[in-house]
Amino acid sequence: MTTPGMFPELVQVTYDRVIEQYSNWFDPASERATTTGESTLQERFDRFFEEVDGHYAILLEALAYTCGPLIAFSAFGYALDRLGSIRPRHLVPFAAYCGYVSIVGYPIGTDIGNPWIGAHVVVPLAIPAGVGVAAVFRWGWRRSRPTT
């Protein structure tokens, strides 16, 4: 922020927009969700699970084709951190939980089934994956050095 004196105005405008647009946040975002017509509870559940199933397929396919090693190293790094092979850190399990829960949660919470929702999984899993890659690198470095 280059003009700190405008901070109160920024807060006021933000507050006004939130109040003005609050009801729009909970409107369905897709045309499929806004179709009118009477349907039973069972039909609505069936339609919901069909849509979610398609989102899971897209997400899992995108992760399988592009992020297999990252997911494997994230599980390895998380295990190393939790089992105490390295000094435990709070950020590693937090990022792992965020990434793994995103695999389950984002397909349920989105109405857009595209591979880019995998970014919500990959970004947090990069932290425990980095721990796993660093451990493999350190082990390899120690083994490659000659002992005297």
Chimera marker file (.cmm) of the C-alpha trace (Angstrom):
<marker_set name="trace">
<marker id="1" x="0.000" y="0.000" z="0.000" r="1" g="1" b="0" radius="0.5"/>
<marker id="2" x="1.602" y="3.251" z="-1.099" r="1" g="1" b="0" radius="0.5"/>
<marker id="3" x="-0.821" y="5.632" z="0.650" r="1" g="1" b="0" radius="0.5"/>
<marker id="4" x="-1.395" y="4.524" z="4.248" r="1" g="1" b="0" radius="0.5"/>
<marker id="5" x="-3.846" y="7.384" z="4.812" r="1" g="1" b="0" radius="0.5"/>
<marker id="6" x="-6.330" y="5.660" z="2.478" r="1" g="1" b="0" radius="0.5"/>
<marker id="7" x="-6.515" y="2.531" z="4.644" r="1" g="1" b="0" radius="0.5"/>
<marker id="8" x="-9.800" y="3.564" z="6.360" r="1" g="1" b="0" radius="0.5"/>
<marker id="9" x="-11.379" y="4.123" z="2.925" r="1" g="1" b="0" radius="0.5"/>
<marker id="10" x="-10.129" y="0.695" z="1.768" r="1" g="1" b="0" radius="0.5"/>
<marker id="11" x="-11.728" y="-0.940" z="4.797" r="1" g="1" b="0" radius="0.5"/>
<marker id="12" x="-15.013" y="0.924" z="4.204" r="1" g="1" b="0" radius="0.5"/>
<marker id="13" x="-15.188" y="0.012" z="0.500" r="1" g="1" b="0" radius="0.5"/>
<marker id="14" x="-14.363" y="-3.615" z="1.280" r="1" g="1" b="0" radius="0.5"/>
<marker id="15" x="-17.039" y="-3.742" z="3.954" r="1" g="1" b="0" radius="0.5"/>
<marker id="16" x="-19.626" y="-2.166" z="1.640" r="1" g="1" b="0" radius="0.5"/>
<marker id="17" x="-18.884" y="-4.641" z="-1.159" r="1" g="1" b="0" radius="0.5"/>
<marker id="18" x="-19.059" y="-7.620" z="1.172" r="1" g="1" b="0" radius="0.5"/>
<marker id="19" x="-22.442" y="-6.496" z="2.505" r="1" g="1" b="0" radius="0.5"/>
<marker id="20" x="-23.689" y="-5.722" z="-1.014" r="1" g="1" b="0" radius="0.5"/>
<marker id="21" x="-22.568" y="-9.006" z="-2.599" r="1" g="1" b="0" radius="0.5"/>
<marker id="22" x="-22.908" y="-11.407" z="0.333" r="1" g="1" b="0" radius="0.5"/>
<marker id="23" x="-26.059" y="-13.058" z="-0.978" r="1" g="1" b="0" radius="0.5"/>
<marker id="24" x="-24.385" y="-13.789" z="-4.345" r="1" g="1" b="0" radius="0.5"/>
<marker id="25" x="-21.718" y="-15.926" z="-2.687" r="1" g="1" b="0" radius="0.5"/>
<marker id="26" x="-24.153" y="-18.736" z="-2.052" r="1" g="1" b="0" radius="0.5"/>
<marker id="27" x="-25.892" y="-18.782" z="-5.416" r="1" g="1" b="0" radius="0.5"/>
<marker id="28" x="-25.163" y="-21.802" z="-7.601" r="1" g="1" b="0" radius="0.5"/>
<marker id="29" x="-22.414" y="-20.999" z="-10.068" r="1" g="1" b="0" radius="0.5"/>
<marker id="30" x="-23.271" y="-23.341" z="-12.895" r="1" g="1" b="0" radius="0.5"/>
<marker id="31" x="-26.244" y="-23.553" z="-15.180" r="1" g="1" b="0" radius="0.5"/>
<marker id="32" x="-26.770" y="-27.196" z="-14.287" r="1" g="1" b="0" radius="0.5"/>
<marker id="33" x="-27.198" y="-26.225" z="-10.669" r="1" g="1" b="0" radius="0.5"/>
<marker id="34" x="-29.706" y="-23.481" z="-11.480" r="1" g="1" b="0" radius="0.5"/>
<marker id="35" x="-32.042" y="-25.548" z="-13.628" r="1" g="1" b="0" radius="0.5"/>
<marker id="36" x="-35.524" y="-25.354" z="-12.267" r="1" g="1" b="0" radius="0.5"/>
<marker id="37" x="-37.894" y="-28.186" z="-11.881" r="1" g="1" b="0" radius="0.5"/>
<marker id="38" x="-39.144" y="-30.345" z="-9.130" r="1" g="1" b="0" radius="0.5"/>
<marker id="39" x="-36.953" y="-33.252" z="-8.216" r="1" g="1" b="0" radius="0.5"/>
<marker id="40" x="-36.930" y="-35.622" z="-5.326" r="1" g="1" b="0" radius="0.5"/>
<marker id="41" x="-34.210" y="-35.668" z="-2.751" r="1" g="1" b="0" radius="0.5"/>
<marker id="42" x="-32.903" y="-38.929" z="-4.205" r="1" g="1" b="0" radius="0.5"/>
<marker id="43" x="-32.663" y="-37.407" z="-7.705" r="1" g="1" b="0" radius="0.5"/>
<marker id="44" x="-30.730" y="-34.427" z="-6.333" r="1" g="1" b="0" radius="0.5"/>
<marker id="45" x="-28.313" y="-36.724" z="-4.480" r="1" g="1" b="0" radius="0.5"/>
<marker id="46" x="-27.844" y="-38.849" z="-7.596" r="1" g="1" b="0" radius="0.5"/>
<marker id="47" x="-27.119" y="-35.782" z="-9.717" r="1" g="1" b="0" radius="0.5"/>
<marker id="48" x="-24.686" y="-34.465" z="-7.099" r="1" g="1" b="0" radius="0.5"/>
<marker id="49" x="-22.767" y="-37.757" z="-6.933" r="1" g="1" b="0" radius="0.5"/>
<marker id="50" x="-22.608" y="-38.004" z="-10.738" r="1" g="1" b="0" radius="0.5"/>
<marker id="51" x="-21.049" y="-34.557" z="-10.925" r="1" g="1" b="0" radius="0.5"/>
<marker id="52" x="-18.643" y="-35.196" z="-8.039" r="1" g="1" b="0" radius="0.5"/>
<marker id="53" x="-17.610" y="-38.564" z="-9.487" r="1" g="1" b="0" radius="0.5"/>
<marker id="54" x="-16.669" y="-36.836" z="-12.728" r="1" g="1" b="0" radius="0.5"/>
<marker id="55" x="-14.616" y="-34.273" z="-10.820" r="1" g="1" b="0" radius="0.5"/>
<marker id="56" x="-12.765" y="-37.005" z="-8.949" r="1" g="1" b="0" radius="0.5"/>
<marker id="57" x="-11.954" y="-38.778" z="-12.190" r="1" g="1" b="0" radius="0.5"/>
<marker id="58" x="-10.577" y="-35.585" z="-13.722" r="1" g="1" b="0" radius="0.5"/>
<marker id="59" x="-8.530" y="-34.718" z="-10.621" r="1" g="1" b="0" radius="0.5"/>
<marker id="60" x="-7.089" y="-38.195" z="-10.139" r="1" g="1" b="0" radius="0.5"/>
<marker id="61" x="-6.239" y="-38.523" z="-13.823" r="1" g="1" b="0" radius="0.5"/>
<marker id="62" x="-4.475" y="-35.146" z="-13.802" r="1" g="1" b="0" radius="0.5"/>
<marker id="63" x="-2.520" y="-36.087" z="-10.670" r="1" g="1" b="0" radius="0.5"/>
<marker id="64" x="-1.589" y="-39.510" z="-12.056" r="1" g="1" b="0" radius="0.5"/>
<marker id="65" x="-0.275" y="-38.093" z="-15.328" r="1" g="1" b="0" radius="0.5"/>
<marker id="66" x="1.589" y="-35.132" z="-13.911" r="1" g="1" b="0" radius="0.5"/>
<marker id="67" x="2.354" y="-35.507" z="-10.216" r="1" g="1" b="0" radius="0.5"/>
<marker id="68" x="3.051" y="-39.135" z="-9.379" r="1" g="1" b="0" radius="0.5"/>
<marker id="69" x="6.599" y="-38.585" z="-8.104" r="1" g="1" b="0" radius="0.5"/>
<marker id="70" x="5.574" y="-35.508" z="-6.130" r="1" g="1" b="0" radius="0.5"/>
<marker id="71" x="2.794" y="-37.415" z="-4.369" r="1" g="1" b="0" radius="0.5"/>
<marker id="72" x="5.118" y="-40.346" z="-3.651" r="1" g="1" b="0" radius="0.5"/>
<marker id="73" x="7.844" y="-38.078" z="-2.254" r="1" g="1" b="0" radius="0.5"/>
<marker id="74" x="5.254" y="-36.171" z="-0.203" r="1" g="1" b="0" radius="0.5"/>
<marker id="75" x="4.127" y="-39.412" z="1.475" r="1" g="1" b="0" radius="0.5"/>
<marker id="76" x="7.780" y="-40.359" z="2.033" r="1" g="1" b="0" radius="0.5"/>
<marker id="77" x="8.661" y="-36.923" z="3.453" r="1" g="1" b="0" radius="0.5"/>
<marker id="78" x="5.622" y="-36.937" z="5.714" r="1" g="1" b="0" radius="0.5"/>
<marker id="79" x="6.545" y="-40.414" z="7.023" r="1" g="1" b="0" radius="0.5"/>
<marker id="80" x="10.130" y="-39.322" z="7.674" r="1" g="1" b="0" radius="0.5"/>
<marker id="81" x="8.933" y="-36.269" z="9.544" r="1" g="1" b="0" radius="0.5"/>
<marker id="82" x="6.432" y="-38.189" z="11.670" r="1" g="1" b="0" radius="0.5"/>
<marker id="83" x="8.653" y="-41.205" z="12.373" r="1" g="1" b="0" radius="0.5"/>
<marker id="84" x="11.461" y="-38.998" z="13.601" r="1" g="1" b="0" radius="0.5"/>
<marker id="85" x="14.155" y="-39.879" z="11.088" r="1" g="1" b="0" radius="0.5"/>
<marker id="86" x="14.634" y="-36.151" z="10.812" r="1" g="1" b="0" radius="0.5"/>
<marker id="87" x="13.832" y="-33.331" z="13.224" r="1" g="1" b="0" radius="0.5"/>
<marker id="88" x="10.002" y="-33.011" z="13.207" r="1" g="1" b="0" radius="0.5"/>
<marker id="89" x="8.483" y="-29.738" z="12.052" r="1" g="1" b="0" radius="0.5"/>
<marker id="90" x="4.881" y="-28.572" z="12.351" r="1" g="1" b="0" radius="0.5"/>
<marker id="91" x="4.699" y="-27.200" z="8.808" r="1" g="1" b="0" radius="0.5"/>
<marker id="92" x="5.319" y="-30.584" z="7.163" r="1" g="1" b="0" radius="0.5"/>
<marker id="93" x="2.273" y="-32.430" z="8.588" r="1" g="1" b="0" radius="0.5"/>
<marker id="94" x="0.101" y="-29.337" z="8.183" r="1" g="1" b="0" radius="0.5"/>
<marker id="95" x="0.959" y="-29.066" z="4.485" r="1" g="1" b="0" radius="0.5"/>
<marker id="96" x="0.536" y="-32.830" z="4.030" r="1" g="1" b="0" radius="0.5"/>
<marker id="97" x="-2.898" y="-32.763" z="5.663" r="1" g="1" b="0" radius="0.5"/>
<marker id="98" x="-3.912" y="-29.795" z="3.498" r="1" g="1" b="0" radius="0.5"/>
<marker id="99" x="-2.814" y="-31.586" z="0.337" r="1" g="1" b="0" radius="0.5"/>
<marker id="100" x="-4.331" y="-34.952" z="1.112" r="1" g="1" b="0" radius="0.5"/>
<marker id="101" x="-7.625" y="-33.481" z="2.307" r="1" g="1" b="0" radius="0.5"/>
<marker id="102" x="-7.721" y="-31.405" z="-0.886" r="1" g="1" b="0" radius="0.5"/>
<marker id="103" x="-7.796" y="-34.621" z="-2.902" r="1" g="1" b="0" radius="0.5"/>
<marker id="104" x="-11.081" y="-35.440" z="-1.180" r="1" g="1" b="0" radius="0.5"/>
<marker id="105" x="-12.469" y="-31.960" z="-0.660" r="1" g="1" b="0" radius="0.5"/>
<marker id="106" x="-11.933" y="-29.950" z="-3.812" r="1" g="1" b="0" radius="0.5"/>
<marker id="107" x="-13.904" y="-32.231" z="-6.140" r="1" g="1" b="0" radius="0.5"/>
<marker id="108" x="-16.824" y="-31.988" z="-3.720" r="1" g="1" b="0" radius="0.5"/>
<marker id="109" x="-16.610" y="-28.231" z="-3.314" r="1" g="1" b="0" radius="0.5"/>
<marker id="110" x="-16.201" y="-27.194" z="-6.927" r="1" g="1" b="0" radius="0.5"/>
<marker id="111" x="-18.700" y="-27.077" z="-9.720" r="1" g="1" b="0" radius="0.5"/>
<marker id="112" x="-15.989" y="-26.871" z="-12.372" r="1" g="1" b="0" radius="0.5"/>
<marker id="113" x="-14.355" y="-30.180" z="-13.208" r="1" g="1" b="0" radius="0.5"/>
<marker id="114" x="-11.032" y="-29.245" z="-14.768" r="1" g="1" b="0" radius="0.5"/>
<marker id="115" x="-7.522" y="-30.541" z="-14.179" r="1" g="1" b="0" radius="0.5"/>
<marker id="116" x="-6.396" y="-27.235" z="-12.693" r="1" g="1" b="0" radius="0.5"/>
<marker id="117" x="-8.076" y="-28.136" z="-9.393" r="1" g="1" b="0" radius="0.5"/>
<marker id="118" x="-5.026" y="-30.352" z="-8.942" r="1" g="1" b="0" radius="0.5"/>
<marker id="119" x="-3.069" y="-27.195" z="-8.128" r="1" g="1" b="0" radius="0.5"/>
<marker id="120" x="-4.863" y="-27.144" z="-4.775" r="1" g="1" b="0" radius="0.5"/>
<marker id="121" x="-3.326" y="-30.539" z="-4.076" r="1" g="1" b="0" radius="0.5"/>
<marker id="122" x="0.131" y="-30.050" z="-5.558" r="1" g="1" b="0" radius="0.5"/>
<marker id="123" x="1.066" y="-26.770" z="-3.892" r="1" g="1" b="0" radius="0.5"/>
<marker id="124" x="0.768" y="-27.944" z="-0.273" r="1" g="1" b="0" radius="0.5"/>
<marker id="125" x="2.208" y="-31.388" z="-1.049" r="1" g="1" b="0" radius="0.5"/>
<marker id="126" x="5.357" y="-29.745" z="-2.406" r="1" g="1" b="0" radius="0.5"/>
<marker id="127" x="6.504" y="-29.080" z="1.174" r="1" g="1" b="0" radius="0.5"/>
<marker id="128" x="6.590" y="-32.695" z="2.425" r="1" g="1" b="0" radius="0.5"/>
<marker id="129" x="7.851" y="-33.763" z="-1.012" r="1" g="1" b="0" radius="0.5"/>
<marker id="130" x="10.769" y="-31.370" z="-0.568" r="1" g="1" b="0" radius="0.5"/>
<marker id="131" x="11.531" y="-33.030" z="2.771" r="1" g="1" b="0" radius="0.5"/>
<marker id="132" x="11.548" y="-36.441" z="1.086" r="1" g="1" b="0" radius="0.5"/>
<marker id="133" x="13.737" y="-35.323" z="-1.828" r="1" g="1" b="0" radius="0.5"/>
<marker id="134" x="16.177" y="-33.601" z="0.544" r="1" g="1" b="0" radius="0.5"/>
<marker id="135" x="16.483" y="-36.766" z="2.656" r="1" g="1" b="0" radius="0.5"/>
<marker id="136" x="17.200" y="-38.914" z="-0.413" r="1" g="1" b="0" radius="0.5"/>
<marker id="137" x="19.763" y="-36.359" z="-1.591" r="1" g="1" b="0" radius="0.5"/>
<marker id="138" x="21.489" y="-36.297" z="1.827" r="1" g="1" b="0" radius="0.5"/>
<marker id="139" x="21.590" y="-40.098" z="1.976" r="1" g="1" b="0" radius="0.5"/>
<marker id="140" x="23.034" y="-40.293" z="-1.513" r="1" g="1" b="0" radius="0.5"/>
<marker id="141" x="25.593" y="-37.596" z="-0.732" r="1" g="1" b="0" radius="0.5"/>
<marker id="142" x="26.791" y="-39.448" z="2.354" r="1" g="1" b="0" radius="0.5"/>
<marker id="143" x="27.079" y="-42.735" z="0.455" r="1" g="1" b="0" radius="0.5"/>
<marker id="144" x="29.020" y="-41.190" z="-2.413" r="1" g="1" b="0" radius="0.5"/>
<marker id="145" x="31.685" y="-39.636" z="-0.214" r="1" g="1" b="0" radius="0.5"/>
<marker id="146" x="34.686" y="-41.855" z="0.398" r="1" g="1" b="0" radius="0.5"/>
<marker id="147" x="35.291" y="-42.866" z="3.988" r="1" g="1" b="0" radius="0.5"/>
<marker id="148" x="38.775" y="-42.717" z="5.398" r="1" g="1" b="0" radius="0.5"/>
<link id1="1" id2="2" r="1" g="1" b="0" radius="0.2"/>
<link id1="2" id2="3" r="1" g="1" b="0" radius="0.2"/>
<link id1="3" id2="4" r="1" g="1" b="0" radius="0.2"/>
<link id1="4" id2="5" r="1" g="1" b="0" radius="0.2"/>
<link id1="5" id2="6" r="1" g="1" b="0" radius="0.2"/>
<link id1="6" id2="7" r="1" g="1" b="0" radius="0.2"/>
<link id1="7" id2="8" r="1" g="1" b="0" radius="0.2"/>
<link id1="8" id2="9" r="1" g="1" b="0" radius="0.2"/>
<link id1="9" id2="10" r="1" g="1" b="0" radius="0.2"/>
<link id1="10" id2="11" r="1" g="1" b="0" radius="0.2"/>
<link id1="11" id2="12" r="1" g="1" b="0" radius="0.2"/>
<link id1="12" id2="13" r="1" g="1" b="0" radius="0.2"/>
<link id1="13" id2="14" r="1" g="1" b="0" radius="0.2"/>
<link id1="14" id2="15" r="1" g="1" b="0" radius="0.2"/>
<link id1="15" id2="16" r="1" g="1" b="0" radius="0.2"/>
<link id1="16" id2="17" r="1" g="1" b="0" radius="0.2"/>
<link id1="17" id2="18" r="1" g="1" b="0" radius="0.2"/>
<link id1="18" id2="19" r="1" g="1" b="0" radius="0.2"/>
<link id1="19" id2="20" r="1" g="1" b="0" radius="0.2"/>
<link id1="20" id2="21" r="1" g="1" b="0" radius="0.2"/>
<link id1="21" id2="22" r="1" g="1" b="0" radius="0.2"/>
<link id1="22" id2="23" r="1" g="1" b="0" radius="0.2"/>
<link id1="23" id2="24" r="1" g="1" b="0" radius="0.2"/>
<link id1="24" id2="25" r="1" g="1" b="0" radius="0.2"/>
<link id1="25" id2="26" r="1" g="1" b="0" radius="0.2"/>
<link id1="26" id2="27" r="1" g="1" b="0" radius="0.2"/>
<link id1="27" id2="28" r="1" g="1" b="0" radius="0.2"/>
<link id1="28" id2="29" r="1" g="1" b="0" radius="0.2"/>
<link id1="29" id2="30" r="1" g="1" b="0" radius="0.2"/>
<link id1="30" id2="31" r="1" g="1" b="0" radius="0.2"/>
<link id1="31" id2="32" r="1" g="1" b="0" radius="0.2"/>
<link id1="32" id2="33" r="1" g="1" b="0" radius="0.2"/>
<link id1="33" id2="34" r="1" g="1" b="0" radius="0.2"/>
<link id1="34" id2="35" r="1" g="1" b="0" radius="0.2"/>
<link id1="35" id2="36" r="1" g="1" b="0" radius="0.2"/>
<link id1="36" id2="37" r="1" g="1" b="0" radius="0.2"/>
<link id1="37" id2="38" r="1" g="1" b="0" radius="0.2"/>
<link id1="38" id2="39" r="1" g="1" b="0" radius="0.2"/>
<link id1="39" id2="40" r="1" g="1" b="0" radius="0.2"/>
<link id1="40" id2="41" r="1" g="1" b="0" radius="0.2"/>
<link id1="41" id2="42" r="1" g="1" b="0" radius="0.2"/>
<link id1="42" id2="43" r="1" g="1" b="0" radius="0.2"/>
<link id1="43" id2="44" r="1" g="1" b="0" radius="0.2"/>
<link id1="44" id2="45" r="1" g="1" b="0" radius="0.2"/>
<link id1="45" id2="46" r="1" g="1" b="0" radius="0.2"/>
<link id1="46" id2="47" r="1" g="1" b="0" radius="0.2"/>
<link id1="47" id2="48" r="1" g="1" b="0" radius="0.2"/>
<link id1="48" id2="49" r="1" g="1" b="0" radius="0.2"/>
<link id1="49" id2="50" r="1" g="1" b="0" radius="0.2"/>
<link id1="50" id2="51" r="1" g="1" b="0" radius="0.2"/>
<link id1="51" id2="52" r="1" g="1" b="0" radius="0.2"/>
<link id1="52" id2="53" r="1" g="1" b="0" radius="0.2"/>
<link id1="53" id2="54" r="1" g="1" b="0" radius="0.2"/>
<link id1="54" id2="55" r="1" g="1" b="0" radius="0.2"/>
<link id1="55" id2="56" r="1" g="1" b="0" radius="0.2"/>
<link id1="56" id2="57" r="1" g="1" b="0" radius="0.2"/>
<link id1="57" id2="58" r="1" g="1" b="0" radius="0.2"/>
<link id1="58" id2="59" r="1" g="1" b="0" radius="0.2"/>
<link id1="59" id2="60" r="1" g="1" b="0" radius="0.2"/>
<link id1="60" id2="61" r="1" g="1" b="0" radius="0.2"/>
<link id1="61" id2="62" r="1" g="1" b="0" radius="0.2"/>
<link id1="62" id2="63" r="1" g="1" b="0" radius="0.2"/>
<link id1="63" id2="64" r="1" g="1" b="0" radius="0.2"/>
<link id1="64" id2="65" r="1" g="1" b="0" radius="0.2"/>
<link id1="65" id2="66" r="1" g="1" b="0" radius="0.2"/>
<link id1="66" id2="67" r="1" g="1" b="0" radius="0.2"/>
<link id1="67" id2="68" r="1" g="1" b="0" radius="0.2"/>
<link id1="68" id2="69" r="1" g="1" b="0" radius="0.2"/>
<link id1="69" id2="70" r="1" g="1" b="0" radius="0.2"/>
<link id1="70" id2="71" r="1" g="1" b="0" radius="0.2"/>
<link id1="71" id2="72" r="1" g="1" b="0" radius="0.2"/>
<link id1="72" id2="73" r="1" g="1" b="0" radius="0.2"/>
<link id1="73" id2="74" r="1" g="1" b="0" radius="0.2"/>
<link id1="74" id2="75" r="1" g="1" b="0" radius="0.2"/>
<link id1="75" id2="76" r="1" g="1" b="0" radius="0.2"/>
<link id1="76" id2="77" r="1" g="1" b="0" radius="0.2"/>
<link id1="77" id2="78" r="1" g="1" b="0" radius="0.2"/>
<link id1="78" id2="79" r="1" g="1" b="0" radius="0.2"/>
<link id1="79" id2="80" r="1" g="1" b="0" radius="0.2"/>
<link id1="80" id2="81" r="1" g="1" b="0" radius="0.2"/>
<link id1="81" id2="82" r="1" g="1" b="0" radius="0.2"/>
<link id1="82" id2="83" r="1" g="1" b="0" radius="0.2"/>
<link id1="83" id2="84" r="1" g="1" b="0" radius="0.2"/>
<link id1="84" id2="85" r="1" g="1" b="0" radius="0.2"/>
<link id1="85" id2="86" r="1" g="1" b="0" radius="0.2"/>
<link id1="86" id2="87" r="1" g="1" b="0" radius="0.2"/>
<link id1="87" id2="88" r="1" g="1" b="0" radius="0.2"/>
<link id1="88" id2="89" r="1" g="1" b="0" radius="0.2"/>
<link id1="89" id2="90" r="1" g="1" b="0" radius="0.2"/>
<link id1="90" id2="91" r="1" g="1" b="0" radius="0.2"/>
<link id1="91" id2="92" r="1" g="1" b="0" radius="0.2"/>
<link id1="92" id2="93" r="1" g="1" b="0" radius="0.2"/>
<link id1="93" id2="94" r="1" g="1" b="0" radius="0.2"/>
<link id1="94" id2="95" r="1" g="1" b="0" radius="0.2"/>
<link id1="95" id2="96" r="1" g="1" b="0" radius="0.2"/>
<link id1="96" id2="97" r="1" g="1" b="0" radius="0.2"/>
<link id1="97" id2="98" r="1" g="1" b="0" radius="0.2"/>
<link id1="98" id2="99" r="1" g="1" b="0" radius="0.2"/>
<link id1="99" id2="100" r="1" g="1" b="0" radius="0.2"/>
<link id1="100" id2="101" r="1" g="1" b="0" radius="0.2"/>
<link id1="101" id2="102" r="1" g="1" b="0" radius="0.2"/>
<link id1="102" id2="103" r="1" g="1" b="0" radius="0.2"/>
<link id1="103" id2="104" r="1" g="1" b="0" radius="0.2"/>
<link id1="104" id2="105" r="1" g="1" b="0" radius="0.2"/>
<link id1="105" id2="106" r="1" g="1" b="0" radius="0.2"/>
<link id1="106" id2="107" r="1" g="1" b="0" radius="0.2"/>
<link id1="107" id2="108" r="1" g="1" b="0" radius="0.2"/>
<link id1="108" id2="109" r="1" g="1" b="0" radius="0.2"/>
<link id1="109" id2="110" r="1" g="1" b="0" radius="0.2"/>
<link id1="110" id2="111" r="1" g="1" b="0" radius="0.2"/>
<link id1="111" id2="112" r="1" g="1" b="0" radius="0.2"/>
<link id1="112" id2="113" r="1" g="1" b="0" radius="0.2"/>
<link id1="113" id2="114" r="1" g="1" b="0" radius="0.2"/>
<link id1="114" id2="115" r="1" g="1" b="0" radius="0.2"/>
<link id1="115" id2="116" r="1" g="1" b="0" radius="0.2"/>
<link id1="116" id2="117" r="1" g="1" b="0" radius="0.2"/>
<link id1="117" id2="118" r="1" g="1" b="0" radius="0.2"/>
<link id1="118" id2="119" r="1" g="1" b="0" radius="0.2"/>
<link id1="119" id2="120" r="1" g="1" b="0" radius="0.2"/>
<link id1="120" id2="121" r="1" g="1" b="0" radius="0.2"/>
<link id1="121" id2="122" r="1" g="1" b="0" radius="0.2"/>
<link id1="122" id2="123" r="1" g="1" b="0" radius="0.2"/>
<link id1="123" id2="124" r="1" g="1" b="0" radius="0.2"/>
<link id1="124" id2="125" r="1" g="1" b="0" radius="0.2"/>
<link id1="125" id2="126" r="1" g="1" b="0" radius="0.2"/>
<link id1="126" id2="127" r="1" g="1" b="0" radius="0.2"/>
<link id1="127" id2="128" r="1" g="1" b="0" radius="0.2"/>
<link id1="128" id2="129" r="1" g="1" b="0" radius="0.2"/>
<link id1="129" id2="130" r="1" g="1" b="0" radius="0.2"/>
<link id1="130" id2="131" r="1" g="1" b="0" radius="0.2"/>
<link id1="131" id2="132" r="1" g="1" b="0" radius="0.2"/>
<link id1="132" id2="133" r="1" g="1" b="0" radius="0.2"/>
<link id1="133" id2="134" r="1" g="1" b="0" radius="0.2"/>
<link id1="134" id2="135" r="1" g="1" b="0" radius="0.2"/>
<link id1="135" id2="136" r="1" g="1" b="0" radius="0.2"/>
<link id1="136" id2="137" r="1" g="1" b="0" radius="0.2"/>
<link id1="137" id2="138" r="1" g="1" b="0" radius="0.2"/>
<link id1="138" id2="139" r="1" g="1" b="0" radius="0.2"/>
<link id1="139" id2="140" r="1" g="1" b="0" radius="0.2"/>
<link id1="140" id2="141" r="1" g="1" b="0" radius="0.2"/>
<link id1="141" id2="142" r="1" g="1" b="0" radius="0.2"/>
<link id1="142" id2="143" r="1" g="1" b="0" radius="0.2"/>
<link id1="143" id2="144" r="1" g="1" b="0" radius="0.2"/>
<link id1="144" id2="145" r="1" g="1" b="0" radius="0.2"/>
<link id1="145" id2="146" r="1" g="1" b="0" radius="0.2"/>
<link id1="146" id2="147" r="1" g="1" b="0" radius="0.2"/>
<link id1="147" id2="148" r="1" g="1" b="0" radius="0.2"/>
</marker_set>
